[in-house]
Amino acid sequence: MTISSPPHGGRLREAARRFDRPLADWLDLSTGINPCSYPLPPLDIDVWRRLPDDDDELPVIAARYYGVPATARGRARACG
């Protein structure tokens, strides 16, 4: 017996056709993408051209931004 996974994901075009509603009237929550996103300041184009480096102090900057007390920084580690 073969067990297959159920379909998963937006498939908005299929739903729009099936329910006869324009594609623009749908909000796809399957990906967590919101067409009415939080307003962001202009970003330097270089942020889209590379991934963060290990030595760019991103965890320190993020901790400071999110108000993590200095005494708590470094206790929790991400993968690795």
mmCIF file of the N, C-alpha and C atoms, coordinates in Angstrom:
data_MODEL
# 
_entry.id   MODEL 
# 
loop_
_atom_site.group_PDB 
_atom_site.id 
_atom_site.type_symbol 
_atom_site.label_atom_id 
_atom_site.label_alt_id 
_atom_site.label_comp_id 
_atom_site.label_asym_id 
_atom_site.label_entity_id 
_atom_site.label_seq_id 
_atom_site.pdbx_PDB_ins_code 
_atom_site.Cartn_x 
_atom_site.Cartn_y 
_atom_site.Cartn_z 
_atom_site.occupancy 
_atom_site.B_iso_or_equiv 
_atom_site.pdbx_formal_charge 
_atom_site.auth_seq_id 
_atom_site.auth_comp_id 
_atom_site.auth_asym_id 
_atom_site.auth_atom_id 
_atom_site.pdbx_PDB_model_num 
ATOM 1   N N  . MET A 1 1  ? 0.841   -1.176 0.000   1.00 0.00 ? 1  MET A N  1 
ATOM 2   C CA . MET A 1 1  ? 0.000   0.000  0.000   1.00 0.00 ? 1  MET A CA 1 
ATOM 3   C C  . MET A 1 1  ? 0.888   1.241  0.000   1.00 0.00 ? 1  MET A C  1 
ATOM 4   N N  . THR A 1 2  ? 0.560   2.200  -0.833  1.00 0.00 ? 2  THR A N  1 
ATOM 5   C CA . THR A 1 2  ? 1.299   3.450  -0.911  1.00 0.00 ? 2  THR A CA 1 
ATOM 6   C C  . THR A 1 2  ? 0.488   4.547  -0.240  1.00 0.00 ? 2  THR A C  1 
ATOM 7   N N  . ILE A 1 3  ? 1.140   5.255  0.659   1.00 0.00 ? 3  ILE A N  1 
ATOM 8   C CA . ILE A 1 3  ? 0.489   6.378  1.332   1.00 0.00 ? 3  ILE A CA 1 
ATOM 9   C C  . ILE A 1 3  ? 1.122   7.652  0.803   1.00 0.00 ? 3  ILE A C  1 
ATOM 10  N N  . SER A 1 4  ? 0.292   8.544  0.337   1.00 0.00 ? 4  SER A N  1 
ATOM 11  C CA . SER A 1 4  ? 0.816   9.815  -0.159  1.00 0.00 ? 4  SER A CA 1 
ATOM 12  C C  . SER A 1 4  ? 0.336   10.949 0.737   1.00 0.00 ? 4  SER A C  1 
ATOM 13  N N  . SER A 1 5  ? 1.137   11.977 0.804   1.00 0.00 ? 5  SER A N  1 
ATOM 14  C CA . SER A 1 5  ? 0.789   13.143 1.614   1.00 0.00 ? 5  SER A CA 1 
ATOM 15  C C  . SER A 1 5  ? -0.326  13.921 0.949   1.00 0.00 ? 5  SER A C  1 
ATOM 16  N N  . PRO A 1 6  ? -1.187  14.540 1.729   1.00 0.00 ? 6  PRO A N  1 
ATOM 17  C CA . PRO A 1 6  ? -2.220  15.393 1.131   1.00 0.00 ? 6  PRO A CA 1 
ATOM 18  C C  . PRO A 1 6  ? -1.579  16.630 0.527   1.00 0.00 ? 6  PRO A C  1 
ATOM 19  N N  . PRO A 1 7  ? -2.218  17.259 -0.457  1.00 0.00 ? 7  PRO A N  1 
ATOM 20  C CA . PRO A 1 7  ? -1.649  18.474 -1.040  1.00 0.00 ? 7  PRO A CA 1 
ATOM 21  C C  . PRO A 1 7  ? -1.534  19.571 0.024   1.00 0.00 ? 7  PRO A C  1 
ATOM 22  N N  . HIS A 1 8  ? -0.471  20.339 -0.073  1.00 0.00 ? 8  HIS A N  1 
ATOM 23  C CA . HIS A 1 8  ? -0.260  21.416 0.873   1.00 0.00 ? 8  HIS A CA 1 
ATOM 24  C C  . HIS A 1 8  ? 0.256   22.628 0.117   1.00 0.00 ? 8  HIS A C  1 
ATOM 25  N N  . GLY A 1 9  ? -0.171  23.787 0.527   1.00 0.00 ? 9  GLY A N  1 
ATOM 26  C CA . GLY A 1 9  ? 0.331   25.008 -0.089  1.00 0.00 ? 9  GLY A CA 1 
ATOM 27  C C  . GLY A 1 9  ? -0.796  25.835 -0.664  1.00 0.00 ? 9  GLY A C  1 
ATOM 28  N N  . GLY A 1 10 ? -0.440  27.019 -1.120  1.00 0.00 ? 10 GLY A N  1 
ATOM 29  C CA . GLY A 1 10 ? -1.415  28.000 -1.570  1.00 0.00 ? 10 GLY A CA 1 
ATOM 30  C C  . GLY A 1 10 ? -2.394  27.540 -2.627  1.00 0.00 ? 10 GLY A C  1 
ATOM 31  N N  . ARG A 1 11 ? -1.880  27.183 -3.788  1.00 0.00 ? 11 ARG A N  1 
ATOM 32  C CA . ARG A 1 11 ? -2.737  26.824 -4.920  1.00 0.00 ? 11 ARG A CA 1 
ATOM 33  C C  . ARG A 1 11 ? -3.880  27.825 -5.097  1.00 0.00 ? 11 ARG A C  1 
ATOM 34  N N  . LEU A 1 12 ? -3.532  29.093 -5.018  1.00 0.00 ? 12 LEU A N  1 
ATOM 35  C CA . LEU A 1 12 ? -4.547  30.138 -5.085  1.00 0.00 ? 12 LEU A CA 1 
ATOM 36  C C  . LEU A 1 12 ? -5.230  30.210 -6.441  1.00 0.00 ? 12 LEU A C  1 
ATOM 37  N N  . ARG A 1 13 ? -4.489  29.994 -7.499  1.00 0.00 ? 13 ARG A N  1 
ATOM 38  C CA . ARG A 1 13 ? -5.124  30.048 -8.818  1.00 0.00 ? 13 ARG A CA 1 
ATOM 39  C C  . ARG A 1 13 ? -6.203  28.973 -8.952  1.00 0.00 ? 13 ARG A C  1 
ATOM 40  N N  . GLU A 1 14 ? -5.914  27.790 -8.439  1.00 0.00 ? 14 GLU A N  1 
ATOM 41  C CA . GLU A 1 14 ? -6.893  26.709 -8.468  1.00 0.00 ? 14 GLU A CA 1 
ATOM 42  C C  . GLU A 1 14 ? -8.125  27.081 -7.639  1.00 0.00 ? 14 GLU A C  1 
ATOM 43  N N  . ALA A 1 15 ? -7.918  27.629 -6.451  1.00 0.00 ? 15 ALA A N  1 
ATOM 44  C CA . ALA A 1 15 ? -9.041  28.028 -5.597  1.00 0.00 ? 15 ALA A CA 1 
ATOM 45  C C  . ALA A 1 15 ? -9.840  29.165 -6.239  1.00 0.00 ? 15 ALA A C  1 
ATOM 46  N N  . ALA A 1 16 ? -9.155  30.122 -6.841  1.00 0.00 ? 16 ALA A N  1 
ATOM 47  C CA . ALA A 1 16 ? -9.846  31.234 -7.487  1.00 0.00 ? 16 ALA A CA 1 
ATOM 48  C C  . ALA A 1 16 ? -10.740 30.740 -8.616  1.00 0.00 ? 16 ALA A C  1 
ATOM 49  N N  . ARG A 1 17 ? -10.234 29.780 -9.386  1.00 0.00 ? 17 ARG A N  1 
ATOM 50  C CA . ARG A 1 17 ? -11.066 29.208 -10.468 1.00 0.00 ? 17 ARG A CA 1 
ATOM 51  C C  . ARG A 1 17 ? -12.238 28.425 -9.892  1.00 0.00 ? 17 ARG A C  1 
ATOM 52  N N  . ARG A 1 18 ? -11.962 27.589 -8.902  1.00 0.00 ? 18 ARG A N  1 
ATOM 53  C CA . ARG A 1 18 ? -12.998 26.732 -8.336  1.00 0.00 ? 18 ARG A CA 1 
ATOM 54  C C  . ARG A 1 18 ? -14.139 27.539 -7.718  1.00 0.00 ? 18 ARG A C  1 
ATOM 55  N N  . PHE A 1 19 ? -13.796 28.618 -7.022  1.00 0.00 ? 19 PHE A N  1 
ATOM 56  C CA . PHE A 1 19 ? -14.812 29.403 -6.325  1.00 0.00 ? 19 PHE A CA 1 
ATOM 57  C C  . PHE A 1 19 ? -15.196 30.676 -7.071  1.00 0.00 ? 19 PHE A C  1 
ATOM 58  N N  . ASP A 1 20 ? -14.680 30.813 -8.297  1.00 0.00 ? 20 ASP A N  1 
ATOM 59  C CA . ASP A 1 20 ? -15.009 31.935 -9.172  1.00 0.00 ? 20 ASP A CA 1 
ATOM 60  C C  . ASP A 1 20 ? -14.835 33.288 -8.473  1.00 0.00 ? 20 ASP A C  1 
ATOM 61  N N  . ARG A 1 21 ? -13.655 33.458 -7.862  1.00 0.00 ? 21 ARG A N  1 
ATOM 62  C CA . ARG A 1 21 ? -13.316 34.713 -7.195  1.00 0.00 ? 21 ARG A CA 1 
ATOM 63  C C  . ARG A 1 21 ? -11.973 35.180 -7.742  1.00 0.00 ? 21 ARG A C  1 
ATOM 64  N N  . PRO A 1 22 ? -11.806 36.470 -7.983  1.00 0.00 ? 22 PRO A N  1 
ATOM 65  C CA . PRO A 1 22 ? -10.540 36.965 -8.524  1.00 0.00 ? 22 PRO A CA 1 
ATOM 66  C C  . PRO A 1 22 ? -9.362  36.640 -7.597  1.00 0.00 ? 22 PRO A C  1 
ATOM 67  N N  . LEU A 1 23 ? -8.237  36.357 -8.198  1.00 0.00 ? 23 LEU A N  1 
ATOM 68  C CA . LEU A 1 23 ? -7.028  36.027 -7.447  1.00 0.00 ? 23 LEU A CA 1 
ATOM 69  C C  . LEU A 1 23 ? -6.671  37.128 -6.451  1.00 0.00 ? 23 LEU A C  1 
ATOM 70  N N  . ALA A 1 24 ? -6.899  38.384 -6.816  1.00 0.00 ? 24 ALA A N  1 
ATOM 71  C CA . ALA A 1 24 ? -6.565  39.520 -5.943  1.00 0.00 ? 24 ALA A CA 1 
ATOM 72  C C  . ALA A 1 24 ? -7.415  39.557 -4.672  1.00 0.00 ? 24 ALA A C  1 
ATOM 73  N N  . ASP A 1 25 ? -8.525  38.826 -4.646  1.00 0.00 ? 25 ASP A N  1 
ATOM 74  C CA . ASP A 1 25 ? -9.403  38.815 -3.462  1.00 0.00 ? 25 ASP A CA 1 
ATOM 75  C C  . ASP A 1 25 ? -8.966  37.802 -2.408  1.00 0.00 ? 25 ASP A C  1 
ATOM 76  N N  . TRP A 1 26 ? -7.922  37.042 -2.690  1.00 0.00 ? 26 TRP A N  1 
ATOM 77  C CA . TRP A 1 26 ? -7.498  35.987 -1.774  1.00 0.00 ? 26 TRP A CA 1 
ATOM 78  C C  . TRP A 1 26 ? -6.300  36.421 -0.958  1.00 0.00 ? 26 TRP A C  1 
ATOM 79  N N  . LEU A 1 27 ? -6.230  35.924 0.274   1.00 0.00 ? 27 LEU A N  1 
ATOM 80  C CA . LEU A 1 27 ? -5.066  36.115 1.138   1.00 0.00 ? 27 LEU A CA 1 
ATOM 81  C C  . LEU A 1 27 ? -4.523  34.731 1.446   1.00 0.00 ? 27 LEU A C  1 
ATOM 82  N N  . ASP A 1 28 ? -3.332  34.435 0.968   1.00 0.00 ? 28 ASP A N  1 
ATOM 83  C CA . ASP A 1 28 ? -2.725  33.114 1.134   1.00 0.00 ? 28 ASP A CA 1 
ATOM 84  C C  . ASP A 1 28 ? -2.024  33.052 2.481   1.00 0.00 ? 28 ASP A C  1 
ATOM 85  N N  . LEU A 1 29 ? -2.640  32.372 3.441   1.00 0.00 ? 29 LEU A N  1 
ATOM 86  C CA . LEU A 1 29 ? -2.055  32.235 4.766   1.00 0.00 ? 29 LEU A CA 1 
ATOM 87  C C  . LEU A 1 29 ? -1.186  30.993 4.884   1.00 0.00 ? 29 LEU A C  1 
ATOM 88  N N  . SER A 1 30 ? -1.105  30.204 3.821   1.00 0.00 ? 30 SER A N  1 
ATOM 89  C CA . SER A 1 30 ? -0.338  28.960 3.898   1.00 0.00 ? 30 SER A CA 1 
ATOM 90  C C  . SER A 1 30 ? 1.161   29.215 4.012   1.00 0.00 ? 30 SER A C  1 
ATOM 91  N N  . THR A 1 31 ? 1.616   30.365 3.595   1.00 0.00 ? 31 THR A N  1 
ATOM 92  C CA . THR A 1 31 ? 3.042   30.662 3.636   1.00 0.00 ? 31 THR A CA 1 
ATOM 93  C C  . THR A 1 31 ? 3.400   31.716 4.670   1.00 0.00 ? 31 THR A C  1 
ATOM 94  N N  . GLY A 1 32 ? 2.406   32.340 5.245   1.00 0.00 ? 32 GLY A N  1 
ATOM 95  C CA . GLY A 1 32 ? 2.677   33.416 6.195   1.00 0.00 ? 32 GLY A CA 1 
ATOM 96  C C  . GLY A 1 32 ? 3.047   34.719 5.509   1.00 0.00 ? 32 GLY A C  1 
ATOM 97  N N  . ILE A 1 33 ? 2.845   34.803 4.200   1.00 0.00 ? 33 ILE A N  1 
ATOM 98  C CA . ILE A 1 33 ? 3.150   36.025 3.463   1.00 0.00 ? 33 ILE A CA 1 
ATOM 99  C C  . ILE A 1 33 ? 1.908   36.909 3.475   1.00 0.00 ? 33 ILE A C  1 
ATOM 100 N N  . ASN A 1 34 ? 2.074   38.147 3.875   1.00 0.00 ? 34 ASN A N  1 
ATOM 101 C CA . ASN A 1 34 ? 0.963   39.075 3.971   1.00 0.00 ? 34 ASN A CA 1 
ATOM 102 C C  . ASN A 1 34 ? 1.164   40.184 2.947   1.00 0.00 ? 34 ASN A C  1 
ATOM 103 N N  . PRO A 1 35 ? 0.208   40.382 2.037   1.00 0.00 ? 35 PRO A N  1 
ATOM 104 C CA . PRO A 1 35 ? 0.372   41.449 1.050   1.00 0.00 ? 35 PRO A CA 1 
ATOM 105 C C  . PRO A 1 35 ? 0.297   42.840 1.669   1.00 0.00 ? 35 PRO A C  1 
ATOM 106 N N  . CYS A 1 36 ? -0.181  42.942 2.905   1.00 0.00 ? 36 CYS A N  1 
ATOM 107 C CA . CYS A 1 36 ? -0.229  44.219 3.623   1.00 0.00 ? 36 CYS A CA 1 
ATOM 108 C C  . CYS A 1 36 ? 0.839   44.176 4.713   1.00 0.00 ? 36 CYS A C  1 
ATOM 109 N N  . SER A 1 37 ? 2.067   44.126 4.309   1.00 0.00 ? 37 SER A N  1 
ATOM 110 C CA . SER A 1 37 ? 3.163   43.909 5.255   1.00 0.00 ? 37 SER A CA 1 
ATOM 111 C C  . SER A 1 37 ? 3.444   45.136 6.112   1.00 0.00 ? 37 SER A C  1 
ATOM 112 N N  . TYR A 1 38 ? 4.213   44.889 7.167   1.00 0.00 ? 38 TYR A N  1 
ATOM 113 C CA . TYR A 1 38 ? 4.650   45.953 8.052   1.00 0.00 ? 38 TYR A CA 1 
ATOM 114 C C  . TYR A 1 38 ? 5.510   46.933 7.251   1.00 0.00 ? 38 TYR A C  1 
ATOM 115 N N  . PRO A 1 39 ? 5.321   48.238 7.443   1.00 0.00 ? 39 PRO A N  1 
ATOM 116 C CA . PRO A 1 39 ? 6.118   49.198 6.672   1.00 0.00 ? 39 PRO A CA 1 
ATOM 117 C C  . PRO A 1 39 ? 7.598   49.125 7.058   1.00 0.00 ? 39 PRO A C  1 
ATOM 118 N N  . LEU A 1 40 ? 8.433   49.035 6.066   1.00 0.00 ? 40 LEU A N  1 
ATOM 119 C CA . LEU A 1 40 ? 9.873   48.954 6.282   1.00 0.00 ? 40 LEU A CA 1 
ATOM 120 C C  . LEU A 1 40 ? 10.555  50.188 5.715   1.00 0.00 ? 40 LEU A C  1 
ATOM 121 N N  . PRO A 1 41 ? 11.660  50.598 6.327   1.00 0.00 ? 41 PRO A N  1 
ATOM 122 C CA . PRO A 1 41 ? 12.416  51.707 5.747   1.00 0.00 ? 41 PRO A CA 1 
ATOM 123 C C  . PRO A 1 41 ? 13.125  51.229 4.490   1.00 0.00 ? 41 PRO A C  1 
ATOM 124 N N  . PRO A 1 42 ? 13.584  52.138 3.666   1.00 0.00 ? 42 PRO A N  1 
ATOM 125 C CA . PRO A 1 42 ? 14.351  51.728 2.489   1.00 0.00 ? 42 PRO A CA 1 
ATOM 126 C C  . PRO A 1 42 ? 15.576  50.919 2.928   1.00 0.00 ? 42 PRO A C  1 
ATOM 127 N N  . LEU A 1 43 ? 15.863  49.849 2.209   1.00 0.00 ? 43 LEU A N  1 
ATOM 128 C CA . LEU A 1 43 ? 17.002  48.993 2.536   1.00 0.00 ? 43 LEU A CA 1 
ATOM 129 C C  . LEU A 1 43 ? 18.067  49.117 1.467   1.00 0.00 ? 43 LEU A C  1 
ATOM 130 N N  . ASP A 1 44 ? 19.303  49.065 1.899   1.00 0.00 ? 44 ASP A N  1 
ATOM 131 C CA . ASP A 1 44 ? 20.429  49.071 0.969   1.00 0.00 ? 44 ASP A CA 1 
ATOM 132 C C  . ASP A 1 44 ? 20.345  47.810 0.107   1.00 0.00 ? 44 ASP A C  1 
ATOM 133 N N  . ILE A 1 45 ? 20.539  47.917 -1.169  1.00 0.00 ? 45 ILE A N  1 
ATOM 134 C CA . ILE A 1 45 ? 20.428  46.792 -2.094  1.00 0.00 ? 45 ILE A CA 1 
ATOM 135 C C  . ILE A 1 45 ? 21.384  45.662 -1.721  1.00 0.00 ? 45 ILE A C  1 
ATOM 136 N N  . ASP A 1 46 ? 22.484  45.975 -1.060  1.00 0.00 ? 46 ASP A N  1 
ATOM 137 C CA . ASP A 1 46 ? 23.458  44.943 -0.692  1.00 0.00 ? 46 ASP A CA 1 
ATOM 138 C C  . ASP A 1 46 ? 22.914  43.933 0.319   1.00 0.00 ? 46 ASP A C  1 
ATOM 139 N N  . VAL A 1 47 ? 21.858  44.290 1.072   1.00 0.00 ? 47 VAL A N  1 
ATOM 140 C CA . VAL A 1 47 ? 21.324  43.321 2.036   1.00 0.00 ? 47 VAL A CA 1 
ATOM 141 C C  . VAL A 1 47 ? 20.717  42.110 1.341   1.00 0.00 ? 47 VAL A C  1 
ATOM 142 N N  . TRP A 1 48 ? 20.368  42.223 0.072   1.00 0.00 ? 48 TRP A N  1 
ATOM 143 C CA . TRP A 1 48 ? 19.780  41.111 -0.679  1.00 0.00 ? 48 TRP A CA 1 
ATOM 144 C C  . TRP A 1 48 ? 20.829  40.311 -1.442  1.00 0.00 ? 48 TRP A C  1 
ATOM 145 N N  . ARG A 1 49 ? 22.083  40.711 -1.340  1.00 0.00 ? 49 ARG A N  1 
ATOM 146 C CA . ARG A 1 49 ? 23.127  40.083 -2.155  1.00 0.00 ? 49 ARG A CA 1 
ATOM 147 C C  . ARG A 1 49 ? 24.007  39.092 -1.414  1.00 0.00 ? 49 ARG A C  1 
ATOM 148 N N  . ARG A 1 50 ? 23.829  38.971 -0.105  1.00 0.00 ? 50 ARG A N  1 
ATOM 149 C CA . ARG A 1 50 ? 24.645  38.015 0.645   1.00 0.00 ? 50 ARG A CA 1 
ATOM 150 C C  . ARG A 1 50 ? 23.942  37.640 1.935   1.00 0.00 ? 50 ARG A C  1 
ATOM 151 N N  . LEU A 1 51 ? 24.339  36.515 2.487   1.00 0.00 ? 51 LEU A N  1 
ATOM 152 C CA . LEU A 1 51 ? 23.844  36.074 3.779   1.00 0.00 ? 51 LEU A CA 1 
ATOM 153 C C  . LEU A 1 51 ? 24.705  36.684 4.876   1.00 0.00 ? 51 LEU A C  1 
ATOM 154 N N  . PRO A 1 52 ? 24.184  36.763 6.106   1.00 0.00 ? 52 PRO A N  1 
ATOM 155 C CA . PRO A 1 52 ? 25.023  37.289 7.195   1.00 0.00 ? 52 PRO A CA 1 
ATOM 156 C C  . PRO A 1 52 ? 26.268  36.434 7.398   1.00 0.00 ? 52 PRO A C  1 
ATOM 157 N N  . ASP A 1 53 ? 27.347  37.064 7.801   1.00 0.00 ? 53 ASP A N  1 
ATOM 158 C CA . ASP A 1 53 ? 28.586  36.362 8.130   1.00 0.00 ? 53 ASP A CA 1 
ATOM 159 C C  . ASP A 1 53 ? 28.617  36.061 9.620   1.00 0.00 ? 53 ASP A C  1 
ATOM 160 N N  . ASP A 1 54 ? 29.408  35.058 10.008  1.00 0.00 ? 54 ASP A N  1 
ATOM 161 C CA . ASP A 1 54 ? 29.518  34.689 11.420  1.00 0.00 ? 54 ASP A CA 1 
ATOM 162 C C  . ASP A 1 54 ? 30.077  35.826 12.273  1.00 0.00 ? 54 ASP A C  1 
ATOM 163 N N  . ASP A 1 55 ? 30.894  36.683 11.681  1.00 0.00 ? 55 ASP A N  1 
ATOM 164 C CA . ASP A 1 55 ? 31.539  37.731 12.469  1.00 0.00 ? 55 ASP A CA 1 
ATOM 165 C C  . ASP A 1 55 ? 30.918  39.114 12.266  1.00 0.00 ? 55 ASP A C  1 
ATOM 166 N N  . ASP A 1 56 ? 29.678  39.178 11.795  1.00 0.00 ? 56 ASP A N  1 
ATOM 167 C CA . ASP A 1 56 ? 29.073  40.491 11.551  1.00 0.00 ? 56 ASP A CA 1 
ATOM 168 C C  . ASP A 1 56 ? 28.285  41.025 12.752  1.00 0.00 ? 56 ASP A C  1 
ATOM 169 N N  . GLU A 1 57 ? 28.345  40.325 13.893  1.00 0.00 ? 57 GLU A N  1 
ATOM 170 C CA . GLU A 1 57 ? 27.712  40.736 15.133  1.00 0.00 ? 57 GLU A CA 1 
ATOM 171 C C  . GLU A 1 57 ? 26.200  40.830 15.046  1.00 0.00 ? 57 GLU A C  1 
ATOM 172 N N  . LEU A 1 58 ? 25.587  40.096 14.120  1.00 0.00 ? 58 LEU A N  1 
ATOM 173 C CA . LEU A 1 58 ? 24.132  40.106 13.980  1.00 0.00 ? 58 LEU A CA 1 
ATOM 174 C C  . LEU A 1 58 ? 23.421  39.713 15.278  1.00 0.00 ? 58 LEU A C  1 
ATOM 175 N N  . PRO A 1 59 ? 23.856  38.657 15.997  1.00 0.00 ? 59 PRO A N  1 
ATOM 176 C CA . PRO A 1 59 ? 23.175  38.330 17.257  1.00 0.00 ? 59 PRO A CA 1 
ATOM 177 C C  . PRO A 1 59 ? 23.231  39.464 18.288  1.00 0.00 ? 59 PRO A C  1 
ATOM 178 N N  . VAL A 1 60 ? 24.354  40.164 18.347  1.00 0.00 ? 60 VAL A N  1 
ATOM 179 C CA . VAL A 1 60 ? 24.498  41.283 19.292  1.00 0.00 ? 60 VAL A CA 1 
ATOM 180 C C  . VAL A 1 60 ? 23.565  42.418 18.904  1.00 0.00 ? 60 VAL A C  1 
ATOM 181 N N  . ILE A 1 61 ? 23.535  42.743 17.621  1.00 0.00 ? 61 ILE A N  1 
ATOM 182 C CA . ILE A 1 61 ? 22.671  43.820 17.133  1.00 0.00 ? 61 ILE A CA 1 
ATOM 183 C C  . ILE A 1 61 ? 21.206  43.473 17.367  1.00 0.00 ? 61 ILE A C  1 
ATOM 184 N N  . ALA A 1 62 ? 20.820  42.220 17.075  1.00 0.00 ? 62 ALA A N  1 
ATOM 185 C CA . ALA A 1 62 ? 19.430  41.794 17.272  1.00 0.00 ? 62 ALA A CA 1 
ATOM 186 C C  . ALA A 1 62 ? 19.062  41.814 18.755  1.00 0.00 ? 62 ALA A C  1 
ATOM 187 N N  . ALA A 1 63 ? 19.939  41.334 19.603  1.00 0.00 ? 63 ALA A N  1 
ATOM 188 C CA . ALA A 1 63 ? 19.672  41.329 21.046  1.00 0.00 ? 63 ALA A CA 1 
ATOM 189 C C  . ALA A 1 63 ? 19.472  42.751 21.566  1.00 0.00 ? 63 ALA A C  1 
ATOM 190 N N  . ARG A 1 64 ? 20.319  43.658 21.117  1.00 0.00 ? 64 ARG A N  1 
ATOM 191 C CA . ARG A 1 64 ? 20.188  45.060 21.530  1.00 0.00 ? 64 ARG A CA 1 
ATOM 192 C C  . ARG A 1 64 ? 18.859  45.634 21.036  1.00 0.00 ? 64 ARG A C  1 
ATOM 193 N N  . TYR A 1 65 ? 18.521  45.365 19.770  1.00 0.00 ? 65 TYR A N  1 
ATOM 194 C CA . TYR A 1 65 ? 17.289  45.891 19.188  1.00 0.00 ? 65 TYR A CA 1 
ATOM 195 C C  . TYR A 1 65 ? 16.060  45.379 19.940  1.00 0.00 ? 65 TYR A C  1 
ATOM 196 N N  . TYR A 1 66 ? 16.051  44.087 20.266  1.00 0.00 ? 66 TYR A N  1 
ATOM 197 C CA . TYR A 1 66 ? 14.895  43.487 20.923  1.00 0.00 ? 66 TYR A CA 1 
ATOM 198 C C  . TYR A 1 66 ? 14.927  43.614 22.442  1.00 0.00 ? 66 TYR A C  1 
ATOM 199 N N  . GLY A 1 67 ? 15.910  44.318 22.978  1.00 0.00 ? 67 GLY A N  1 
ATOM 200 C CA . GLY A 1 67 ? 15.941  44.606 24.398  1.00 0.00 ? 67 GLY A CA 1 
ATOM 201 C C  . GLY A 1 67 ? 16.346  43.451 25.290  1.00 0.00 ? 67 GLY A C  1 
ATOM 202 N N  . VAL A 1 68 ? 17.131  42.528 24.756  1.00 0.00 ? 68 VAL A N  1 
ATOM 203 C CA . VAL A 1 68 ? 17.627  41.417 25.578  1.00 0.00 ? 68 VAL A CA 1 
ATOM 204 C C  . VAL A 1 68 ? 18.692  41.960 26.531  1.00 0.00 ? 68 VAL A C  1 
ATOM 205 N N  . PRO A 1 69 ? 18.515  41.732 27.832  1.00 0.00 ? 69 PRO A N  1 
ATOM 206 C CA . PRO A 1 69 ? 19.518  42.235 28.773  1.00 0.00 ? 69 PRO A CA 1 
ATOM 207 C C  . PRO A 1 69 ? 20.899  41.652 28.480  1.00 0.00 ? 69 PRO A C  1 
ATOM 208 N N  . ALA A 1 70 ? 21.919  42.457 28.669  1.00 0.00 ? 70 ALA A N  1 
ATOM 209 C CA . ALA A 1 70 ? 23.289  42.013 28.388  1.00 0.00 ? 70 ALA A CA 1 
ATOM 210 C C  . ALA A 1 70 ? 23.637  40.757 29.175  1.00 0.00 ? 70 ALA A C  1 
ATOM 211 N N  . THR A 1 71 ? 23.081  40.620 30.385  1.00 0.00 ? 71 THR A N  1 
ATOM 212 C CA . THR A 1 71 ? 23.377  39.440 31.206  1.00 0.00 ? 71 THR A CA 1 
ATOM 213 C C  . THR A 1 71 ? 22.784  38.160 30.630  1.00 0.00 ? 71 THR A C  1 
ATOM 214 N N  . ALA A 1 72 ? 21.778  38.273 29.775  1.00 0.00 ? 72 ALA A N  1 
ATOM 215 C CA . ALA A 1 72 ? 21.141  37.090 29.192  1.00 0.00 ? 72 ALA A CA 1 
ATOM 216 C C  . ALA A 1 72 ? 21.698  36.743 27.821  1.00 0.00 ? 72 ALA A C  1 
ATOM 217 N N  . ARG A 1 73 ? 22.457  37.633 27.236  1.00 0.00 ? 73 ARG A N  1 
ATOM 218 C CA . ARG A 1 73 ? 22.980  37.387 25.891  1.00 0.00 ? 73 ARG A CA 1 
ATOM 219 C C  . ARG A 1 73 ? 24.009  36.275 25.918  1.00 0.00 ? 73 ARG A C  1 
ATOM 220 N N  . GLY A 1 74 ? 23.931  35.413 24.933  1.00 0.00 ? 74 GLY A N  1 
ATOM 221 C CA . GLY A 1 74 ? 24.910  34.338 24.813  1.00 0.00 ? 74 GLY A CA 1 
ATOM 222 C C  . GLY A 1 74 ? 24.494  33.071 25.525  1.00 0.00 ? 74 GLY A C  1 
ATOM 223 N N  . ARG A 1 75 ? 23.438  33.097 26.329  1.00 0.00 ? 75 ARG A N  1 
ATOM 224 C CA . ARG A 1 75 ? 23.003  31.879 27.014  1.00 0.00 ? 75 ARG A CA 1 
ATOM 225 C C  . ARG A 1 75 ? 22.346  30.908 26.052  1.00 0.00 ? 75 ARG A C  1 
ATOM 226 N N  . ALA A 1 76 ? 21.437  31.429 25.244  1.00 0.00 ? 76 ALA A N  1 
ATOM 227 C CA . ALA A 1 76 ? 20.749  30.565 24.272  1.00 0.00 ? 76 ALA A CA 1 
ATOM 228 C C  . ALA A 1 76 ? 21.511  30.627 22.963  1.00 0.00 ? 76 ALA A C  1 
ATOM 229 N N  . ARG A 1 77 ? 21.672  29.494 22.359  1.00 0.00 ? 77 ARG A N  1 
ATOM 230 C CA . ARG A 1 77 ? 22.380  29.414 21.088  1.00 0.00 ? 77 ARG A CA 1 
ATOM 231 C C  . ARG A 1 77 ? 21.452  28.867 20.026  1.00 0.00 ? 77 ARG A C  1 
ATOM 232 N N  . ALA A 1 78 ? 21.563  29.398 18.833  1.00 0.00 ? 78 ALA A N  1 
ATOM 233 C CA . ALA A 1 78 ? 20.850  28.836 17.696  1.00 0.00 ? 78 ALA A CA 1 
ATOM 234 C C  . ALA A 1 78 ? 21.544  27.549 17.291  1.00 0.00 ? 78 ALA A C  1 
ATOM 235 N N  . CYS A 1 79 ? 21.092  26.951 16.256  1.00 0.00 ? 79 CYS A N  1 
ATOM 236 C CA . CYS A 1 79 ? 21.679  25.690 15.784  1.00 0.00 ? 79 CYS A CA 1 
ATOM 237 C C  . CYS A 1 79 ? 23.196  25.817 15.697  1.00 0.00 ? 79 CYS A C  1 
ATOM 238 N N  . GLY A 1 80 ? 23.871  24.783 16.136  1.00 0.00 ? 80 GLY A N  1 
ATOM 239 C CA . GLY A 1 80 ? 25.311  24.776 16.004  1.00 0.00 ? 80 GLY A CA 1 
ATOM 240 C C  . GLY A 1 80 ? 25.956  25.137 17.268  1.00 0.00 ? 80 GLY A C  1 
# 
